[in-house]
Amino acid sequence: MSKNVYIAGVGVISAIGNNVAENLASLKNNSPGMGDMQRLESNHKGKLPVAEVKLSNESLCQQLGLPLHTSRTALLSTIAAKEAIENSGVTIKKYRTGFISANSVGGMDKTENFFIEFLNDNNAGDLHEVVNHECGAVTEITADHLGISDFVTTISTACSSSANSIFLGARLIRQGMLDVVVAGGTDALTKFTLNGFNTLMILDSQFCQPMDENRRGLNLGEGAGYVVLVSEKLAGSLDVKPTVQLTGWANANHAHHQTASSPDGTGNLLAMKGALKKAELNPSDIDYINLHGTGTNNNDIAEGTAIKNLFAGNYPLMSSTKSFTGHTLGASGGIEAVYSVLAIQEGLIFSNLRFETQMKELPFKPVTKLQQKEIKNVMSNSFGFGGNCSSLVFSKNA
């Protein structure tokens, strides 16, 4: 049994960069990725900003050598997971390797194309557009491309999906079932998602302002983020020794409402307390919180209230990187896990962009300027629909 689980590699693609280096540069330069829709065709074009990955499907397919009918969700997944493996220096075929990936839209971006043609003519439409509709197909496409077959599974728990993928991977390593797990998540923008969130009346027609008193809602984004988890034994054999561990994790499902968090942050608090307990840390040990911080009225007050109750006057530095990437749904926990690792490795507290006014209910506010600071422990929060709340704790090696 491996007590410690190490982060050997990271990979990411988002609206602020096509790889880890580009994402880090944007975070350092306070360069957000929101803008007018360029790829997604929608009646809301020009009205609702989104955070799109700048590469086209054609460009992604060409880079990977995958067919053009591959869903964008799978393409983003494969790009980021491949980078994570390359960054890790692990020859995955030598070890018992798992791939645990999250998403919420599956191959819906392709299904939507098929549906338009099919409505006009029931004999029209390319069936290649629908065969990979469900969430698991996205995972399998990437796993096949990477050559991973020992353990492959998909998690879809809304916005906490990627975080749950990561800590499932850690549990499998600690129980001695796998040596390596590539874990995280992916999601692509779709019309269905945009229209659904618009129906909930939680989309911002301006660039979002997470944790601000005058927040109006969220901006949807897309992307993928993965970490390569390895056992303690494997970590010790690598040429480049990992500098970060995943030390804590917890999930709490308080089922308050289908889409809203409980106003008092019940599930949020349980998840954060559970992650600290697993990591054997006190609240005062946390140097930085990568907030779930979506920018919606309900989500931010629930998370903020839970932080107020847990940290009780000794508040860590905190920020929402969704102010850069938008809310990437099933990918958010994976992308923000990568940012949490980078925060430790680079000694950086990332900005909470566009923050202006402190929330009247909270005695703290997020960081508004990039800060250089030694960071030992980062908490990353991912709180999803249905009250599915998860927190991860990443720690610098002693």
ABEGO torsion letter per residue (X at the ends): XBABBBBABBBBBBAAEABAAAAAAAAAAGBBABEBBAABBBAABGABBBBBBABBAAAAAAAAGBBAABBAAAAAAAAAAAAAAAAAGBBAAABBBBBBBBBAAEAAAAAAAAAAAAAABAABEBAAAAAAABAAAAAAAAAAAAGBAABBBBBBAEAAAAAAAAAAAAAAAAAGABABBBBEBBBBBBAAAAAAAAAAGABBABBBBBGBAABAEBBBBBEBBBBBBBBAAAAAABABBBABBBABBBBBBAGABAABBBAAGAAAAAAAAAAAAAAGBBAAABABBBBAGAGBAAAAAAAAAAAAAAAGGBBBBBBBAAAAAEBAEAAAAAAAAAAAAAAAAAGBBBBBBGBABBBAABABBBBABBBBBBBABBBBBBBBBGGBBBBBBBBBBX
